[in-house]
Amino acid sequence: MNTQRAFTLTEMTITLVLLSLLASVLVPRFVLISDSARDALVDGTEAALVGGMKNHRAFWMVSGTPGIGTTSAVNLNVDGIVVRYRNGYPVNTQDSNHVPVGTPNRNAASTRLFHLFLNPLPTPVIPRNSSGTGWVMLANGDCLAVPRRRCWEYRVNGARYARITYSGGTGDFYLD
């Protein structure tokens, strides 16, 4: 005689409770991992921006620190890119030839400095009105109130995740 056996209601309930407990423990860990990855991306980008700015400041120093102590702009040719300095800090470039064609807001000062300081880019640059994930070049009014500001925002699905503001007046970076 062939008998068939199935799970009892108690066994099914215990299995569902255990699976629910596992899910309640593991799902938040996956969320924390993705937040940690985003934090690391933003922190790494900020560090790369700082490094890029310091490289250009070093170029200015090696060039004899032209214009130090004045507020007048000094333009130096750095590997074919004309970079504008004020008191030794890069504040702009004279053109956007070093920015890839098709980059959103290609001619904005924030975009030109982002591409000057970073090579290669950490993630794509997206348009301001995009619902995508990537870096957005902001207008000066969207930055922290610092001298000669330029800023960039990292967005996830169109929502601001972090903003990095650069002060061309002091060479400082601010992350918020």
C-alpha positions, 0 to 999 in steps of 0.5 A: 500500500502506497501512503502519501504524506504532506506537511502539517499546518504546524510545520508550515507555520514554523517554516513561515515564521523562520523564513520571516525572521531570516528576511527581517534580519537580512533585508536591512543588512542589504540596505545598509550595504547599498548605503555604505557603497554610496557613502564610499562612492561619495567619499572617494569622489570627494577625495579624488576632487581634493587630490585633483585640486591639489595637483593643480595648486602644485602646478601653480606653485611650480609655475612660480605662484603667479598673482599671489596675494592679489584677487586678479585672475591668472591663467596657466596652460595645464596640459593644453587646458587653460586654467584660471587661478585666483590666489593659487586655487583653480576657479575655472577653465577658459573653455570646455574642450576637455569635457566630453561632448554630450555631457549635460551642462557642458559649458558650466564652470562646475562641469569644467572643474569636475572634469578637470579635477577627475579623470576618469569620472567615478559615475556618469554625469546626469542632467539636473532634471533626470530621475537617474543616478549619478552626478549633477552639476549645480549652479552656484546658488545651489551650493553652500555659501562659500567664496567662489563656489562650485558644487556637485550633487550625487543623486540616486533615482533623482533624489539628492544623496550628497552634495560636495561644494568647492570653495575656489577662494580657499581651496576647501571642500565641504560635504553635506 
